[in-house]
Amino acid sequence: MNKEWNLKEFFETDEDFEKELKALSSKLDTLEELSKNLGDNFLEFFTKVFEIMPRFEIEAYSTFNLHKDMREPKSQDMASRVDSLSDRFSLIISGLEPYILSLSDEDAKKFISENDLDIYQNFFDRILRNREHVLSENEEKIINAFKPVAGGYKESYTMLKNADLEFPKLESKDVKLTEANYVDLLKDEDREVRKETFTKYYETMRKTQNTTASLLKNNVKALTIEAKLRGFNSAREMELFTDNVDTKVYDNLIDAVHESFDTIHDYYKIKKEKLGLEKMHMYDVYLPMSSESSKKIEFEEARDIVLEAFKPLGDEYIEVLKEGFENNWIDVYPSEGKINGAYSWGVYDRHPFVLLNHTDNLDSLFTLAHELGHAMHSYYSNKNNDFVNSDYTIFAAEVASTTNELLLLNYLLDNTKSDEERFYLLDHYADSFKQTVFRQTMFAEFEKITHEKTEKGEALTLENFNEIYYDLNKKYFGEHVISDKEIEFEWARIPHFYRNFYVYKYSTGFLSAVVLSEKILRGTDEDKENYLNFLKDGNNHFPIDQLRSAGVKIDEKETLKSSLDVFRKVVDELKESI
């Protein structure tokens, strides 16, 4: 079994890479000339855009080379030059959508039919549905000119938090506190370490509290202003519009989670008892109830486990996975200079590429399952669609990866050999609900409240942010966890608040995956086929419609509640086990 990428399937030599880079640059020269007079050249311009797009697989090649060894100057140079070419391409085609929006529905339909461009109908439809929210040409130019300024709040926040803040060394442990090790230190068995970590983290963050509040306030304000200018009822409506998601999906999620507060509060009660804590503080909540199995799971064994766990998805799914394991789809182990973390990257007309940093443990096994979910989504989407319709949404992406994790979890639970291991797996499942559903929904509710206050003309100050967040924290964690005063400022450490109404996708994706994994394991052959069709749909339909076809009515609160009932069952079993 191969355990490294074979990047020579892109280019045999550096000279081949340089030739492609030069050829692409030449094509962009031609495209740039055509862009200067779109009225006369639009058909040729449009055709060439979609001839060039797939050739930007060169970006995958340069990125993979860099991520294999971030220290390598040659790889840094290659990636930088490809990035510059990609930026140039984006600039050249920036007039594409405005031109399409300038067409009447009749002219757009005529252009597609006369030029045999039926495969691009969905592409046109996605753009044209924005027409009522697009302003005049000059107004759009003004808004687009100011977008880098509005987006700058995220950049400023990132620099402030990760570059300017200096965290202290802990007295209870010989280690310096950092943003990167904060959560790991909150899992330390020594309570003094956890408490000092928590206290000193927020003491340090408080040093920039007024600046941080100003950045988030203005990020919120910029989004609400744009939404108003574009004729949306709210910033939330504008951000959900791209995926054609009704705001009721967002509201139903919050309502359903509120109705399950008793379950999450029971979970914390169980956790407090299991950990032997008289009082549970915020710095205790990351501590797992049981230690991860120390059993070593080498990659070969991990492969065999996921192949067994995913068998309910059918023979074809398994055969494709086997091909991936044998034919360089996965770069497995950590190495000097290799980028941290894990990801999957689908390359059209080739195959998905998966990066891991496998460390032969249970966590690595779950990471493998997660990334293979993304990889198989890309495989099926690319195989069954033209390039223009192959790029599925982020909303749908997290469903496929989480479904695989849950299939693995159910397989492990069905084959566990000890009560201790079963308890660990159940706690892992419950913790996934806590982190992905309850925590992300709390973030989503914070976003909703803060944007609505701004839209009503109400103030958003440091004190407002703290009060809103602290009140939410008490509701979500309940009476069995002490909401320490420091936690009111946790909003300041959440970078997702600068991604604007993004976090609810984690929650809905997880709850969708709960339904789908249950259908795959205990449903009919039709249920399994519906799921595979979901993976194959690419970007042909909006995500809510894709999920509905797969058997998940995520826009109905009853579906959300049925998924949360699974959480109730997990918590009840944990309660019986302590």
C-alpha positions in Angstrom: 0.0 0.0 0.0 1.4 3.4 -1.0 1.5 6.0 1.7 2.6 9.1 -0.2 1.2 11.1 -3.1 2.7 10.5 -6.5 2.7 14.1 -7.8 4.4 13.1 -11.0 0.9 12.2 -12.3 0.6 16.0 -12.7 4.0 16.8 -14.1 6.9 14.4 -14.7 9.5 17.2 -14.4 9.8 20.8 -13.3 10.2 21.7 -16.9 6.7 20.3 -17.6 5.3 22.5 -14.8 7.0 25.6 -16.2 5.6 24.9 -19.7 2.0 24.6 -18.3 2.5 27.8 -16.3 3.7 29.7 -19.4 0.9 28.3 -21.5 -1.7 29.3 -18.9 -0.2 32.8 -18.8 -0.5 33.1 -22.5 -4.1 32.0 -22.5 -4.8 34.6 -19.8 -3.3 37.2 -22.2 -5.9 36.2 -24.8 -8.7 36.2 -22.3 -7.8 39.6 -21.0 -8.0 41.0 -24.5 -11.4 39.5 -25.0 -12.6 40.9 -21.6 -12.1 44.5 -22.9 -15.1 44.2 -25.1 -17.5 41.6 -23.7 -20.4 42.8 -25.7 -18.8 41.6 -28.9 -16.7 38.8 -27.5 -18.8 37.2 -24.8 -19.3 33.8 -26.4 -15.6 33.3 -27.1 -14.7 34.8 -23.7 -17.2 32.5 -21.9 -16.0 29.4 -23.7 -12.4 30.1 -22.9 -13.1 30.7 -19.2 -14.4 27.2 -18.9 -11.5 25.8 -21.0 -9.0 27.4 -18.6 -10.7 26.7 -15.2 -9.9 22.9 -15.1 -6.3 23.6 -16.0 -5.9 25.3 -12.7 -5.3 21.9 -11.3 -1.8 23.3 -11.4 -2.8 25.1 -8.2 -3.4 21.7 -6.5 0.1 20.5 -7.7 1.9 23.5 -6.4 0.0 23.5 -3.1 0.6 19.7 -2.6 4.3 20.2 -3.2 4.4 23.0 -0.7 2.5 21.2 1.9 4.8 18.2 1.7 7.6 20.4 2.9 6.8 24.0 3.9 10.5 24.8 4.2 11.3 24.1 0.6 12.2 27.5 -1.2 11.5 26.0 -4.7 8.0 24.9 -3.6 7.3 28.2 -2.0 8.2 30.0 -5.2 6.1 27.6 -7.4 3.1 28.2 -5.1 3.5 31.9 -5.1 3.7 32.1 -8.9 0.6 30.0 -9.3 -1.3 32.1 -6.7 -0.4 35.2 -8.7 -1.7 33.6 -11.9 -4.9 32.6 -10.1 -5.3 36.1 -8.8 -4.9 37.5 -12.3 -7.5 35.0 -13.7 -10.0 36.1 -11.0 -9.5 39.7 -11.9 -9.9 39.1 -15.6 -13.2 37.2 -15.1 -14.6 39.6 -12.6 -16.8 41.1 -15.3 -18.4 37.8 -16.1 -21.2 37.8 -13.6 -22.0 41.6 -14.0 -22.3 41.0 -17.8 -24.7 38.0 -17.3 -26.8 40.1 -14.9 -27.1 42.8 -17.5 -28.9 40.3 -19.8 -32.6 40.0 -19.7 -34.0 36.5 -19.0 -35.0 36.3 -22.6 -31.5 37.2 -23.9 -29.8 34.8 -21.4 -32.1 32.0 -22.6 -31.4 32.8 -26.2 -27.7 32.9 -25.6 -27.7 29.4 -24.1 -30.0 27.8 -26.7 -28.3 29.3 -29.7 -24.9 28.2 -28.6 -25.7 24.7 -27.3 -24.7 25.7 -23.8 -27.4 23.7 -21.9 -24.9 22.3 -19.4 -24.4 26.0 -18.2 -28.1 26.6 -17.5 -27.6 26.0 -13.8 -24.6 28.3 -13.8 -26.6 31.1 -15.4 -29.6 30.5 -13.1 -27.5 30.8 -10.0 -26.2 34.2 -11.1 -29.5 35.6 -12.5 -31.4 34.9 -9.2 -29.2 37.6 -7.7 -30.6 40.2 -10.1 -33.0 41.9 -7.6 -30.1 42.4 -5.2 -27.6 43.8 -7.7 -27.3 47.6 -7.8 -26.3 49.8 -10.7 -22.9 49.3 -12.3 -21.4 52.3 -10.6 -22.9 51.4 -7.2 -21.5 47.9 -7.5 -18.1 49.3 -8.3 -18.3 51.4 -5.1 -19.3 48.4 -3.0 -16.7 46.2 -4.5 -14.0 48.9 -4.0 -14.9 49.0 -0.3 -15.1 45.3 0.2 -11.4 44.9 1.1 -11.9 47.5 3.8 -14.9 45.7 5.2 -13.1 42.4 5.0 -10.1 44.0 6.7 -11.7 43.6 10.2 -11.1 39.8 10.0 -7.5 40.4 9.0 -7.0 42.9 11.8 -8.6 40.5 14.3 -6.4 37.7 13.1 -3.2 39.7 13.4 -4.2 41.1 16.8 -5.0 37.7 18.2 -2.2 35.6 16.7 0.6 38.1 16.3 0.3 40.9 18.8 -1.0 39.0 21.9 1.8 37.5 24.0 0.6 34.7 26.3 2.5 34.0 29.6 4.2 30.9 30.8 2.2 28.8 33.2 3.4 28.3 36.8 1.5 25.0 37.3 3.2 23.4 34.3 6.5 24.0 32.5 4.9 25.3 29.3 4.1 28.6 27.7 0.4 29.2 27.0 -0.4 29.7 23.3 -3.5 30.0 21.2 -2.5 26.6 19.7 -2.2 24.7 23.0 -5.0 26.3 24.9 -7.6 23.6 24.4 -5.1 20.8 25.0 -4.2 22.3 28.3 -7.8 22.5 29.3 -7.8 18.7 28.9 -5.0 18.3 31.4 -5.8 16.0 34.3 -4.3 18.5 36.7 -7.1 20.9 37.7 -4.7 23.6 38.7 -3.2 23.5 35.2 -6.7 23.8 33.7 -7.7 26.7 36.0 -4.5 28.7 35.4 -4.8 28.1 31.7 -8.3 29.4 31.6 -7.6 32.4 33.9 -4.4 33.5 32.2 -5.8 33.1 28.7 -8.6 35.5 29.4 -6.4 37.9 31.4 -4.3 38.2 28.3 -7.2 38.5 25.9 -8.7 41.3 28.0 -5.7 43.5 27.3 -7.2 44.2 23.8 -10.8 44.0 24.8 -11.9 47.4 23.5 -10.1 47.0 20.2 -11.5 43.5 19.8 -15.1 44.7 20.5 -14.6 47.5 18.0 -13.5 45.1 15.3 -16.4 42.8 15.7 -18.9 45.7 16.0 -17.7 47.2 12.7 -17.6 43.8 11.0 -21.3 43.4 12.0 -22.1 46.9 10.9 -20.4 46.5 7.5 -22.5 43.4 6.7 -25.8 44.9 7.8 -25.1 48.0 5.7 -24.4 45.9 2.6 -27.5 43.8 3.2 -29.7 46.9 3.4 -28.2 48.4 0.3 -28.9 45.2 -1.6 -32.5 45.0 -0.5 -32.4 42.1 1.9 -34.4 42.1 5.1 -31.3 41.2 7.1 -27.7 40.4 6.9 -28.6 36.8 7.9 -31.0 36.5 4.9 -28.3 37.8 2.6 -25.7 35.3 3.8 -28.1 32.4 3.6 -29.4 33.5 0.1 -26.3 32.0 -1.7 -27.3 28.5 -0.7 -31.0 29.3 -1.0 -31.6 28.5 2.6 -34.6 30.1 4.3 -34.0 31.8 7.6 -36.6 29.5 9.1 -33.9 26.7 8.9 -31.7 28.8 11.1 -34.5 29.6 13.5 -35.7 26.0 13.6 -32.2 24.9 14.5 -32.0 27.3 17.5 -35.5 26.3 18.7 -34.8 22.6 18.4 -31.6 22.9 20.4 -33.4 25.0 23.0 -35.9 22.2 23.4 -33.0 19.8 24.0 -31.4 21.8 26.8 -32.5 19.2 29.3 -30.4 16.6 27.5 -27.2 18.6 27.3 -27.6 19.7 30.9 -28.0 16.0 31.9 -24.8 15.3 30.0 -22.9 17.9 32.1 -24.4 16.5 35.3 -23.2 13.0 34.3 -19.8 14.4 33.5 -19.5 16.2 36.8 -20.3 13.0 38.7 -18.0 10.8 36.6 -15.1 13.3 37.1 -15.8 13.4 40.8 -16.2 17.2 40.8 -18.2 18.9 43.6 -18.5 21.9 41.3 -17.8 22.0 37.6 -16.3 25.1 36.1 -15.9 26.2 32.5 -12.2 25.1 32.7 -13.4 21.5 33.4 -15.8 21.0 30.4 -13.1 19.9 27.9 -11.8 17.2 30.2 -13.0 13.8 28.8 -14.8 11.4 31.0 -12.6 8.5 30.0 -9.1 8.3 28.5 -8.8 7.4 24.9 -7.7 3.8 24.3 -4.0 3.6 24.3 -4.3 0.8 21.7 -2.1 1.5 18.7 -4.0 1.5 15.4 -1.4 1.4 12.6 -2.6 2.7 9.2 -3.0 -0.7 7.7 -5.4 -1.6 10.5 -7.2 1.8 10.2 -7.7 1.0 6.5 -9.2 -2.3 7.2 -11.5 -0.9 9.9 -12.9 1.9 7.6 -13.4 -0.6 4.8 -15.5 -2.7 7.1 -17.4 0.3 8.6 -18.3 1.6 5.1 -19.5 -1.7 3.7 -23.2 -0.6 4.0 -22.5 2.0 1.3 -22.1 -0.8 -1.2 -19.5 -2.6 -3.3 -18.7 0.2 -5.6 -18.0 2.6 -2.8 -15.6 0.1 -1.2 -13.8 -0.7 -4.5 -13.1 3.0 -5.1 -11.8 3.3 -1.6 -9.5 0.3 -2.1 -8.2 2.0 -5.3 -7.5 5.1 -3.4 -5.5 3.2 -0.7 -3.4 1.4 -3.4 -2.9 4.3 -5.8 -1.4 7.2 -4.0 -4.6 9.1 -3.1 -3.4 9.6 0.5 -0.3 11.1 2.0 -0.3 9.4 5.4 2.4 10.2 7.9 3.9 13.3 9.5 7.3 14.4 8.2 9.7 17.2 8.7 8.3 20.4 7.2 4.9 18.8 6.3 1.9 21.0 7.0 -0.2 20.2 10.1 -3.7 18.9 10.1 -5.7 17.0 7.4 -7.7 17.8 4.3 -9.2 16.4 1.1 -8.8 18.1 -2.2 -10.8 16.9 -5.2 -9.1 17.4 -8.6 -11.4 17.2 -11.6 -10.5 14.6 -14.2 -8.1 12.9 -11.8 -9.0 11.7 -8.3 -9.2 13.2 -4.8 -6.0 13.8 -2.8 -6.1 13.3 1.0 -3.5 14.8 3.4 -3.2 13.2 6.8 -0.7 13.3 9.7 -1.6 9.8 11.0 -0.3 9.0 14.4 -1.6 5.5 14.8 -4.4 6.2 17.3 -8.1 6.4 17.5 -8.3 10.1 16.8 -6.3 9.5 13.6 -8.8 6.7 12.7 -11.7 9.2 12.9 -9.8 11.8 10.9 -9.2 9.2 8.2 -12.9 8.4 8.1 -13.8 12.1 7.9 -11.4 13.0 5.1 -12.5 9.9 3.1 -16.0 11.2 3.3 -14.9 14.4 1.6 -12.8 12.4 -0.9 -15.6 10.1 -1.9 -18.0 13.1 -2.2 -15.5 14.7 -4.7 -15.0 11.4 -6.5 -18.7 10.9 -7.1 -19.4 14.6 -7.8 -16.6 14.9 -10.4 -17.4 11.5 -12.0 -21.0 12.3 -12.6 -21.0 16.0 -13.6 -19.5 18.3 -16.1 -16.8 20.6 -14.6 -19.2 23.5 -14.2 -21.6 21.5 -12.0 -19.1 19.5 -10.0 -18.2 21.9 -7.2 -20.6 21.1 -4.3 -21.3 23.5 -1.5 -19.7 23.7 1.9 -23.1 23.2 3.4 -23.3 19.7 1.7 -19.6 18.9 2.2 -19.7 18.6 6.0 -22.6 16.1 5.7 -20.6 13.6 3.7 -17.6 13.7 6.1 -19.6 13.5 9.2 -21.8 10.7 7.9 -18.6 8.6 7.5 -17.5 9.4 11.0 -20.8 8.3 12.4 -20.7 5.1 10.3 -17.3 4.4 11.8 -18.6 5.2 15.3 -21.5 2.8 15.0 -19.3 0.1 13.7 -16.9 0.5 16.6 -19.8 0.5 19.1 -21.1 -2.7 17.5 -17.7 -4.4 17.8 -16.4 -3.1 21.0 -14.8 -5.7 23.3 -15.0 -3.9 26.7 -17.4 -1.7 28.7 -14.6 0.8 29.1 -14.1 1.1 25.4 -17.8 1.4 24.8 -18.1 4.2 27.4 -15.3 6.1 25.7 -17.0 5.8 22.3 -20.3 6.9 23.7 -18.6 9.9 25.3 -17.0 10.6 22.0 -20.4 10.6 20.3 -21.9 12.8 23.0 -19.0 15.2 22.9 -19.4 15.5 19.1 -23.0 16.6 19.7 -21.9 19.0 22.3 -19.1 20.5 20.2 -20.8 20.4 16.7 -24.4 21.0 17.5 -24.9 22.8 20.8 -21.7 24.9 20.8 -22.0 25.9 17.1 -25.7 26.7 17.6 -24.8 28.9 20.5 -22.4 30.8 18.3 -25.1 31.0 15.6 -27.6 32.5 18.1 -24.9 35.0 19.2 -24.5 36.1 15.6 -28.3 36.4 15.1 -28.7 38.5 18.2 -25.8 40.9 17.5 -26.8 41.5 13.9 -30.4 42.1 14.8 -29.5 44.6 17.4 -27.4 46.5 14.9 -30.3 46.3 12.3 -32.6 47.8 14.9 -30.2 50.7 15.5 -29.2 49.5 19.0 -25.7 49.8 20.4 -23.1 47.1 20.3 -20.4 47.8 22.9 -18.0 45.6 24.7 -20.5 45.3 27.6 -23.2 44.3 25.1 -21.1 41.6 23.6 -20.2 40.3 27.0 -23.7 40.3 28.4 -25.2 38.6 25.3 -22.6 35.9 25.3 -22.7 35.3 29.1 -26.4 34.9 29.1 -26.2 32.4 26.2 -23.5 30.5 27.9 -25.6 30.1 31.1 -28.5 28.8 29.1 -26.5 26.3 27.0 -24.4 24.9 29.9 -27.1 24.9 32.6 -27.1 24.7 36.3 -24.5 21.9 36.6 -21.7 24.1 35.2 -20.6 27.3 36.8 -20.4 30.0 34.1 -17.2 31.7 35.4 -17.1 35.4 34.8 -14.2 35.0 32.3 -16.3 33.1 29.9 -18.3 36.2 29.0 -15.3 37.2 26.8 -15.1 33.9 24.9 -16.7 35.5 21.9 -13.4 37.3 21.4 -11.6 34.0 20.7 -14.0 32.7 18.0 -12.7 33.5 14.5 -15.8 32.1 12.9 -17.7 35.3 13.8 -15.8 36.9 10.9 -17.1 34.3 8.5 -20.7 35.6 8.8 -23.4 33.1 9.5 -21.3 30.1 8.7 -21.3 28.1 11.9 -24.9 27.0 11.7 -23.8 24.7 8.8 -21.8 22.6 11.2 -24.9 22.0 13.3 -27.2 21.3 10.5 -24.6 19.1 8.7 -24.1 17.0 11.8 -27.8 16.6 12.5 -28.3 15.6 8.8 -25.5 13.1 9.1 -27.2 11.5 12.1 -30.3 10.9 10.0 -28.3 9.6 7.0 -26.1 7.3 9.0 -29.2 5.8 10.6 -30.8 5.3 7.2 -27.7 3.7 5.7 -27.3 1.3 8.6 -30.9 0.4 9.3 -32.8 1.6 6.2 -33.6 0.1 2.8 -31.5 -0.2 -0.3 -33.4 2.8 -1.7 -32.1 4.8 1.3 -28.5 3.9 0.5 -29.0 4.7 -3.2 -30.5 8.1 -2.3 -27.4 8.9 -0.2 -25.1 8.0 -3.1 -27.2 10.1 -5.4 -26.7 13.0 -2.9 -22.9 12.5 -3.3 -23.3 12.5 -7.1 -25.4 15.6 -7.4 -22.5 18.1 -7.3 -23.9 21.6 -7.7 -27.0 20.7 -9.7 -29.4 21.5 -6.8 -29.3 23.7 -3.7 -28.2 21.8 -0.5 -31.6 21.8 1.1 -33.1 20.1 -2.0 -30.2 17.7 -2.1 -30.7 16.6 1.5 -34.4 16.3 1.0 -33.8 13.9 -2.0 -31.5 11.9 0.3 -34.2 11.6 2.9 -33.4 14.5 5.2 -35.9 17.2 5.6 -33.5 19.5 7.4 -35.8 22.5 6.9 -38.4 20.8 9.2 -38.0 21.1 12.9 -39.2 17.5 13.5 -36.1 16.2 11.6 -33.8 18.2 13.9 -35.6 16.9 16.9 -35.4 13.3 15.7 -31.6 13.7 15.4 -31.4 15.2 18.9 -33.4 12.2 20.2 -30.3 10.1 19.2 -28.3 12.3 21.5 -30.8 11.7 24.3 -30.3 7.9 23.9 -26.5 8.3 24.0 -26.8 10.4 27.2 -29.2 7.9 28.8 -26.7 5.0 28.1 -23.9 7.1 29.6 -26.0 7.7 32.7 -26.6 3.9 33.1 -22.9 3.2 32.8 -21.6 5.4 35.6 
